[in-house]
Amino acid sequence: MARYVAVQVYTFLFAFRYAFGRDCVFYINTLLPVGPALVGRMMGKRVIYHYHENAFAKGAFYKALAWAMQRLAHKSFVYRLIRHRF
């Protein structure tokens, strides 16, 4: 957990590098990086989550991440694999 928090602080600070661009959009491809989403929201940028995980089937940690995503994202998309029978 300490490593996750350290990575979030690092990515939070690193995301400020892009936050001052005029047409910057924060496109996040998983539930884990909450730090950059927070920067995007703080700077008034669009935050878009595209996630693959089913957070409610994994446990409390992923449920907390899904809660944060719902509050920080302007839009969120779920990738669902559809299997066809041939």
C-alpha positions, -999 to +999 in steps of 0.1 A: +000+000+000+029+024+007+042+018-028+008+026-043+006+059-023+042+068-033+033+062-070+002+083-067+022+112-052+048+108-080+021+107-108+002+136-092+033+158-093+043+146-128+008+153-142+013+190-135+037+190-164+007+186-187-019+204-167-010+239-180-017+230-217-046+248-232-063+218-248-052+192-223-074+162-217-065+136-190-074+102-206-069+075-180-070+038-191-074+021-157-089+027-122-055+029-104-041+064-112-062+086-090-033+112-087-034+124-123-072+125-123-071+147-093-047+171-110-069+172-141-099+180-120-081+207-099-068+224-131-103+224-147-093+199-175-115+171-188-109+138-171-119+107-190-116+072-176-116+041-198-114+011-175-114-026-179-118-038-144-150-048-127-143-029-095-173-042-076-162-078-080-127-073-067-130-059-032-129-028-010-098-012-025-112-013-061-146-001-048-128+029-033-111+035-066-144+033-085-159+058-060-130+082-067-134+077-105-171+085-103-163+118-086-133+129-106-142+118-142-162+139-166-169+107-186-161+071-180-162+042-204-162+005-197-146-020-220-165-052-222-153-082-241-181-097-262-176-132-273-194-145-304-201-181-312-189-191-346 
